Amino acid sequence: MTGRLKVLVVDDEQVILDSARKILGVDLQVLTAPDAEAASQMLASEAPDIVISDLVLPGASGMKLLETALEHDPGLVIILTTGFSTVENAVAALKHGAFDFLPKPFTCDELLSSVARASAAWRSVTACSHRRKRPASTSATSVRACWRARPS
């Protein structure tokens, strides 16, 4: 891959989309979508590397988008956010393949930190999948396996 990583931010709050574009746009190519339907179209047309999605969206939920996105591209690194943060939501998101879970409101530093970890995971898993010639997965198990398999 050449160039900057592509991040798709999905949220029905315009202020979140604008803020993410401003905060992340310095180092990353930021795409935005106001709902899961628009995000699904962008998954196909834009091929983002990382997706940041609200859990509660108009139409399909962020959890449904997570499932759809990972079916489309198992190598996607997905961060879910929500203003309705519970331990159950976080556990469910991680069990379904989310890389991270950010409760709202989150700070710029929390967003940047999560995206930095997601970028590192994406690069590691992508490099590992190219060596192994098989589809990438960003689950915690596959990230650990990839790190164990890398040459010293």
C-alpha positions in Angstrom: 0.0 0.0 0.0 1.2 3.5 -0.8 0.0 6.7 0.7 -2.0 7.4 3.7 -4.3 4.9 5.4 -8.0 5.4 4.7 -10.3 5.8 7.7 -14.1 5.7 7.3 -15.9 7.5 10.1 -19.6 6.6 10.5 -21.8 8.7 12.8 -25.2 10.4 12.5 -23.9 13.4 14.4 -22.3 15.9 12.0 -20.1 17.4 14.7 -18.5 14.0 15.2 -17.8 13.6 11.5 -16.4 17.1 11.3 -14.2 16.7 14.4 -12.9 13.3 13.2 -12.0 14.8 9.8 -10.1 17.7 11.5 -8.3 15.5 14.1 -7.4 12.6 11.9 -7.1 14.3 8.6 -3.5 15.5 9.2 -2.1 11.9 9.0 -4.9 9.9 7.4 -7.3 10.1 4.5 -10.7 10.5 6.2 -14.0 9.5 4.6 -17.3 10.1 6.4 -20.8 8.6 6.3 -23.9 9.6 8.2 -25.4 6.1 8.4 -24.8 2.4 7.8 -26.3 2.4 4.3 -23.9 5.1 3.1 -21.0 3.4 4.9 -21.8 0.1 3.2 -21.6 1.8 -0.2 -18.3 3.4 0.8 -16.9 0.1 1.9 -17.3 -1.2 -1.6 -16.2 1.9 -3.5 -13.5 3.4 -1.3 -11.9 0.3 0.4 -11.0 1.9 3.8 -8.4 0.3 6.0 -10.0 1.4 9.3 -13.6 2.0 10.2 -14.8 4.1 13.2 -18.5 3.7 13.7 -21.1 4.7 16.2 -23.0 1.8 17.6 -26.4 3.6 17.3 -27.1 4.6 13.8 -30.2 5.4 11.7 -31.3 2.2 9.9 -28.9 -0.6 10.6 -26.9 -0.6 13.8 -23.2 -0.2 14.2 -23.1 -3.8 15.2 -24.7 -4.9 11.9 -22.3 -2.6 10.0 -19.4 -4.3 11.9 -20.6 -7.7 10.7 -21.2 -6.5 7.1 -17.8 -4.8 7.0 -15.9 -7.8 8.2 -17.8 -10.0 5.7 -16.7 -7.6 3.0 -13.1 -7.3 4.1 -11.9 -9.5 7.0 -8.7 -7.3 7.2 -10.6 -4.2 8.2 -9.8 -2.8 11.7 -13.0 -1.5 13.2 -13.4 0.8 16.2 -16.9 1.2 17.6 -18.1 4.2 19.6 -21.3 4.9 21.6 -22.9 7.4 23.9 -24.7 4.4 25.5 -21.6 2.7 26.9 -22.0 -0.4 28.9 -19.7 -3.3 29.7 -22.1 -5.5 27.8 -21.9 -3.3 24.6 -18.1 -3.3 24.8 -17.9 -7.1 25.3 -20.4 -7.7 22.5 -18.5 -5.4 20.1 -15.1 -7.1 20.8 -16.6 -10.6 20.5 -18.1 -9.7 17.1 -14.7 -8.5 15.8 -14.3 -4.9 16.8 -10.7 -3.9 17.4 -11.5 -1.3 20.0 -14.5 0.3 21.8 -14.6 4.1 22.6 -17.3 5.4 24.9 -18.6 8.9 24.1 -17.7 11.5 24.8 -14.1 10.7 24.0 -11.2 13.1 23.9 -8.9 13.9 21.0 -6.1 12.0 22.7 -8.3 8.9 23.2 -9.4 9.0 19.5 -5.8 9.5 18.3 -4.5 6.7 20.6 -7.1 4.2 19.5 -6.5 5.0 15.8 -2.7 4.8 16.3 -3.1 1.3 17.8 -5.6 0.4 15.0 -3.1 1.6 12.3 -0.3 -0.5 13.9 -2.5 -3.6 14.0 -3.6 -3.1 10.4 0.0 -2.7 9.2 1.1 -5.8 11.2 -1.7 -8.0 10.1 -1.5 -6.9 6.5 2.2 -7.6 6.5 1.6 -11.0 8.1 -1.1 -11.9 5.6 1.1 -11.0 2.6 3.8 -13.3 4.0 1.3 -16.1 4.6 -0.7 -15.6 1.4 -4.1 -15.7 3.2 -6.8 -13.2 4.1 -6.0 -11.0 7.1 -8.0 -10.9 10.2 -7.8 -8.3 12.9 -9.0 -10.3 15.8 -6.8 -10.2 18.9 -5.9 -13.9 18.4 -4.8 -13.3 14.8 -2.8 -10.2 15.8 -1.0 -12.2 18.5 -0.4 -15.1 16.0 1.0 -12.6 13.5 3.4 -11.1 16.0 4.6 -14.6 17.0 5.2 -15.5 13.3 7.2 -12.4 12.4 10.9 -12.9 11.9 13.2 -11.8 14.7 
